[in-house]
Amino acid sequence: DPCSVALQSKLHADRFNPSIDREFLNLYNEVVAKGWFEGDMKFYYRIMARLAVMFAAFVGLVVYGPNNFWSYMLAAFINGAFWHQSAFIGHDTGHVGITQSLVRDNMIGILFGNILGGISMAWWKKSHYVHHVATNHPEHDPDIQHMPVFAVSTKFFKSLYSTYHKRIMQFDEASKILLSLQHFLYYPIMAFARFNLYAQSFILLATEKKVLWREWEIVGLAVFWTWFVYLVSFLPNLPTLVAYVLVSHWTTFILHVQITLSHFAMSTEEFGRDGEPFCAHQVRTTMDVDCPVWMDWFHGGLQFQVEHHLFPRLPRRNLRKVMPLVKDFCRKHNLPYYSYGFAEGNYMVLGSMRDVANHVELLVKASKGHAKSS
């Protein structure tokens, strides 16, 4: 169990030694000296060329392809795969990891996030930056605050206050029902998760007082909904249109699994800023996904979440290079380093969610038993 292992490793004095921060700074400077923070536009030109082919493929199939249901479903699948892959570009721009220029990366991010994907980069940045600062903290990290449908820890049974959403995450009767089934609902909800991102994008742009490049963000979303609605208007009938929308969005479910995989089964303990160095916190609350080099395109850098959380602005292409250095650093300081295969990682997430669901059922049975006895 990663959580228990992490708690046991708390006993190692080295892990809570402030000198770890100094040595991590030395590691950071070593990575800088190797030139690994420098961008490589050729790498991204190849990715963008592939995405351009995918975009042309699904648009061409819908507009000029045969009037055949399965041809449209193939287009929908390619459409979803396009969104899946372009999300990694958005992630990289959010960390200024492509051109190393805030303005240029913002422009690229709005292109692939807002215009081509329908997701506000401003919303993503606000949420994602907090996630990096307070990784897996139940009260602060929005990436694990999914009440009432998901709870990755029994700590959410206390109806915690979310400092991000500025509201109490109620552990009520409805949440008890949903949480008791969360390990069954995980994949179905992931299949519809993209619709929630659309909603969150609109909510932020409509309610947030200060949004960088708000006008461009709004224009980008308007362009997205214009081209997407116009595209599906070429479909021959309503059932085919509904099927296209569902299949294209269901295809992106793997992205949401990849996003949650690295944290949902990990420790949610909080030892305090004075007790645990930044690097120790990041490796305790994050896991890598072990995969061969030829599968790196599929995971888009999300397979190296430990390295990414330690070096958020390190370009995706260099995350595999820094991995051996991170492993050596963890061994030297008795820090945990979690890396599992994709299937095993999914099993761990489902197991962790099942454990929380079992606790919910025990609470419900206990409360019923107490009610009967009284």
C-alpha positions in Angstrom: 0.0 0.0 0.0 1.7 3.3 -1.1 0.0 5.2 1.7 1.3 3.0 4.5 4.7 2.8 2.9 4.9 6.6 2.8 3.8 6.9 6.4 6.5 4.4 7.5 9.1 6.2 5.5 8.2 9.3 7.7 10.4 7.7 10.3 13.5 8.2 8.3 15.2 11.3 9.7 16.8 12.0 6.3 13.5 12.5 4.7 12.7 15.4 7.0 16.1 16.9 6.9 16.1 20.5 5.4 19.4 19.6 3.7 17.4 17.6 1.2 16.1 20.9 -0.3 19.7 22.1 -0.7 20.6 18.8 -2.5 17.5 19.0 -4.6 18.6 22.5 -5.7 21.9 21.0 -6.7 20.1 18.4 -8.7 18.0 21.1 -10.3 21.1 23.1 -11.2 22.6 19.9 -12.7 19.6 19.5 -15.0 19.9 23.2 -16.0 23.6 22.7 -16.8 22.7 19.7 -19.1 20.5 22.0 -21.1 17.4 19.9 -20.6 15.2 23.0 -19.9 15.8 24.3 -23.4 13.0 23.8 -25.9 13.0 21.8 -29.1 10.6 23.1 -31.6 11.3 20.3 -34.0 9.8 17.9 -31.5 6.6 19.9 -31.4 6.5 20.6 -35.1 6.3 16.8 -35.6 3.5 16.5 -33.1 1.6 19.4 -34.6 2.0 17.9 -38.1 0.5 14.7 -36.8 -2.4 16.6 -35.2 -3.0 18.5 -38.4 -3.4 15.2 -40.3 -5.8 13.9 -37.6 -7.9 17.0 -37.8 -8.0 16.9 -41.6 -8.9 13.2 -41.4 -12.0 13.5 -39.2 -13.2 16.7 -40.8 -12.7 15.1 -44.3 -14.6 12.0 -43.3 -17.6 13.9 -42.0 -17.8 16.5 -44.9 -16.5 14.5 -47.9 -16.5 10.8 -46.8 -19.1 8.2 -47.6 -22.6 8.6 -46.1 -22.1 5.7 -43.9 -22.7 5.4 -40.1 -19.5 3.5 -39.4 -17.5 6.1 -41.5 -18.9 8.8 -39.2 -18.0 6.7 -36.1 -14.5 6.4 -37.4 -14.4 10.1 -37.8 -15.7 10.5 -34.2 -13.0 8.2 -32.9 -10.3 10.2 -34.7 -11.8 13.4 -33.4 -11.6 12.1 -29.8 -8.0 10.9 -30.4 -7.2 14.4 -31.7 -8.5 15.9 -28.5 -6.6 13.4 -26.4 -3.3 14.2 -28.1 -3.8 18.0 -28.3 -4.5 18.1 -24.6 -0.8 17.2 -24.0 0.2 20.3 -26.1 -2.1 22.4 -23.8 -0.5 20.9 -20.7 3.0 21.7 -22.0 2.1 25.3 -22.9 0.5 25.8 -19.5 4.0 25.1 -18.0 5.7 27.3 -20.6 7.5 24.2 -21.7 7.4 24.6 -25.5 8.9 28.0 -26.5 9.9 29.1 -23.0 8.0 32.3 -23.8 4.9 33.1 -21.7 3.2 35.0 -24.5 4.0 32.5 -27.3 3.1 29.5 -25.2 -0.2 31.3 -24.2 -1.0 31.7 -27.9 -0.3 28.1 -28.6 -2.3 27.0 -25.5 -5.4 29.0 -26.6 -5.1 27.5 -30.1 -5.0 23.9 -28.9 -7.0 24.3 -25.7 -9.7 26.8 -26.4 -10.0 26.9 -30.2 -9.4 23.3 -31.1 -10.4 21.7 -27.7 -13.1 23.9 -26.2 -11.3 23.9 -22.8 -10.3 27.2 -21.2 -6.5 27.4 -20.6 -7.2 30.0 -17.9 -9.4 27.5 -16.0 -6.8 24.8 -16.5 -3.9 26.9 -15.2 -5.8 28.1 -12.2 -6.7 24.6 -11.1 -3.4 22.9 -12.2 -1.0 25.3 -10.6 -2.8 24.8 -7.2 -2.5 21.1 -7.7 1.3 21.4 -8.1 1.6 23.5 -5.0 -0.6 21.4 -2.7 -0.5 18.0 -4.4 -3.0 15.5 -2.9 -3.9 17.7 0.0 -7.7 17.0 0.6 -8.5 20.6 1.6 -6.4 22.4 -1.1 -5.9 20.3 -4.2 -8.8 20.6 -6.7 -7.6 17.6 -8.6 -8.8 15.3 -5.8 -11.8 17.3 -4.8 -14.6 15.5 -6.6 -17.3 15.2 -3.9 -19.9 13.9 -4.0 -19.0 11.3 -6.7 -15.4 10.5 -5.7 -13.4 10.5 -2.5 -9.8 9.2 -2.6 -9.5 9.3 1.2 -11.7 8.9 4.2 -10.7 12.4 5.2 -13.5 13.6 3.0 -16.0 12.1 5.4 -15.3 15.1 7.6 -17.1 17.5 5.2 -13.9 19.4 4.5 -13.8 23.0 3.4 -12.2 23.4 -0.1 -9.9 26.4 -0.1 -10.0 26.2 -3.9 -13.7 26.0 -4.5 -14.5 28.2 -1.4 -17.2 25.8 -0.2 -17.7 22.9 2.1 -17.6 19.5 0.4 -20.6 17.9 2.1 -20.5 14.3 3.1 -24.2 13.8 3.1 -26.6 11.0 2.3 -26.4 11.5 -1.4 -22.6 11.4 -1.3 -22.7 8.2 0.8 -24.7 6.4 -1.9 -22.4 7.6 -4.7 -19.2 7.0 -2.8 -20.2 3.5 -1.9 -20.3 2.8 -5.7 -17.4 5.0 -6.8 -15.2 2.1 -7.9 -18.0 1.0 -10.2 -18.7 4.5 -11.4 -15.0 5.5 -12.0 -14.8 4.6 -15.7 -18.3 5.6 -16.7 -17.8 9.0 -15.2 -14.4 9.4 -16.9 -16.2 8.8 -20.2 -18.3 11.9 -19.6 -15.6 14.0 -17.8 -15.0 16.2 -20.8 -18.4 17.7 -20.6 -17.6 18.9 -17.1 -14.5 20.6 -18.4 -16.6 22.6 -20.8 -18.8 23.7 -17.9 -15.9 24.6 -15.7 -14.4 26.7 -18.5 -17.6 28.8 -18.9 -18.0 29.2 -15.1 -14.5 30.5 -14.7 -14.7 33.0 -17.5 -18.1 34.2 -16.4 -17.3 34.5 -12.6 -13.6 35.1 -12.2 -12.7 38.7 -11.7 -9.2 38.5 -13.0 -8.5 36.3 -16.0 -5.3 36.7 -18.1 -6.3 37.2 -21.8 -10.0 36.9 -21.0 -11.1 38.2 -24.4 -8.9 35.8 -26.3 -10.1 33.0 -24.1 -13.8 33.8 -24.9 -13.1 34.2 -28.6 -11.3 30.9 -28.6 -14.2 29.0 -27.0 -16.6 30.8 -29.4 -14.6 29.6 -32.4 -14.5 26.1 -31.0 -18.3 25.8 -30.7 -18.7 27.4 -34.1 -16.6 24.9 -36.0 -17.7 21.9 -34.0 -21.4 22.7 -34.3 -20.9 23.4 -38.0 -19.0 20.1 -38.4 -21.8 17.9 -36.9 -24.4 19.8 -38.9 -23.1 17.7 -41.9 -24.3 14.5 -40.2 -27.3 13.0 -41.9 -29.7 12.7 -38.9 -30.1 13.2 -35.2 -29.2 9.7 -34.0 -25.9 9.8 -36.0 -25.2 13.3 -34.6 -25.8 12.1 -31.0 -23.6 9.0 -31.6 -20.8 11.2 -33.1 -20.8 13.5 -30.0 -20.8 10.6 -27.6 -18.1 8.5 -29.3 -15.8 11.5 -29.8 -16.1 12.4 -26.1 -16.0 8.8 -24.9 -12.7 8.3 -26.7 -11.2 11.0 -24.5 -12.0 9.0 -21.3 -8.5 7.5 -21.4 -7.1 11.0 -21.0 -9.0 11.5 -17.7 -7.9 8.1 -16.5 -4.3 9.1 -17.3 -4.7 12.4 -15.4 -6.1 10.8 -12.2 -3.9 7.7 -12.3 -0.8 9.3 -10.9 -2.5 10.6 -7.7 -5.8 8.9 -6.8 -4.1 5.9 -5.1 -1.3 7.9 -3.5 -0.9 9.4 0.0 -3.1 12.2 1.1 -1.3 12.7 4.4 -0.1 16.2 5.3 3.1 16.5 7.4 3.3 20.3 7.2 5.7 22.6 5.3 8.1 22.7 8.2 8.4 19.0 8.5 8.6 17.8 4.9 10.7 19.2 2.0 9.0 20.0 -1.2 10.7 17.2 -3.2 9.8 14.6 -0.5 6.1 15.7 -0.6 6.0 15.4 -4.4 7.5 11.9 -4.7 5.2 10.7 -1.8 2.0 11.8 -3.5 2.8 10.9 -7.1 3.4 7.8 -9.2 5.0 7.2 -12.6 3.5 4.9 -15.2 6.1 2.5 -16.4 5.9 2.2 -20.2 8.3 1.5 -23.1 9.7 4.4 -25.1 7.5 3.6 -28.1 4.4 4.3 -25.9 5.6 7.8 -24.8 3.4 9.4 -27.5 0.3 7.8 -26.0 0.9 9.1 -22.5 2.1 12.5 -23.6 4.5 13.0 -20.7 1.9 12.1 -18.0 3.8 8.8 -17.5 6.6 10.8 -15.8 4.5 12.6 -13.2 7.1 12.2 -10.5 9.7 14.0 -12.6 7.2 16.5 -13.9 6.2 17.5 -10.3 9.8 17.9 -9.4 10.6 19.9 -12.5 7.3 21.3 -13.8 8.8 23.4 -16.6 11.1 20.7 -17.9 10.1 20.0 -21.5 8.2 16.7 -22.1 10.9 15.2 -24.3 13.5 15.4 -21.5 11.4 13.8 -18.7 12.7 10.3 -19.5 16.3 11.6 -19.4 16.0 13.0 -15.9 14.3 9.9 -14.5 17.6 8.0 -13.6 18.8 11.1 -11.7 15.5 11.3 -9.8 15.7 7.6 -8.9 19.3 8.0 -7.6 18.2 11.1 -5.6 15.4 9.2 -4.0 17.6 6.2 -3.1 20.2 8.5 -1.6 17.6 10.1 0.7 15.4 7.1 1.5 12.5 8.7 -0.4 9.8 6.5 -2.0 9.7 6.3 -5.8 6.5 4.8 -7.2 6.4 3.5 -10.7 3.8 0.9 -12.0 2.5 -0.3 -15.3 -0.6 1.2 -16.7 -2.8 -1.8 -15.9 -1.3 -2.1 -12.4 -1.8 1.6 -11.8 -5.5 1.3 -12.7 -5.8 -1.7 -10.4 -4.4 0.3 -7.5 -6.7 3.3 -8.2 -9.8 1.0 -8.2 -8.5 -0.8 -5.1 -8.0 2.5 -3.3 -11.5 3.7 -4.3 -13.0 0.4 -3.3 -11.4 0.7 0.2 -13.0 4.1 0.7 -16.3 2.8 -0.6 -16.1 -0.1 2.0 -15.5 2.5 4.8 -18.7 4.3 3.6 -20.7 1.1 3.8 -19.3 0.4 7.3 -20.4 3.9 8.4 -23.9 3.4 7.0 -24.3 0.1 8.7 -23.0 1.4 12.0 -25.4 4.4 11.8 -28.3 2.1 11.1 -27.3 -0.2 13.9 -27.1 2.7 16.3 -30.5 4.0 15.2 -32.1 0.6 15.8 -30.5 0.2 19.3 -31.7 3.7 20.3 
